[in-house]
């Protein structure tokens, strides 16, 4: 197996694994809640439920945020054009799925 083939196959497997993990997360959550509600010790590790704070902001604030992001984008472009911003080129791999 070539490195290219192995890379492509692993990328496909990762995508499939990520999907499966998302599906399993729901059932694992249900199992933990059914037993103790917070923790479930198993031979595979201790599974814990935790609370994560997630804020939902007003449309007014989100619009302001968008305006700020657009302003920053323009300022960055201005620095690029004036030569003030430092360009760093990084090589990366891009793979397309064969049909």
ABEGO torsion letter per residue (X at the ends): XBAAAAAAAAAAAAAAAAAAAAAAAAAAAAAAAAAAGABBBBAAEBBBBBBBBBBBBBAAAAAAAAAAAAAAAAAAAAAAAAGABBBBBBBBBBBBBBX
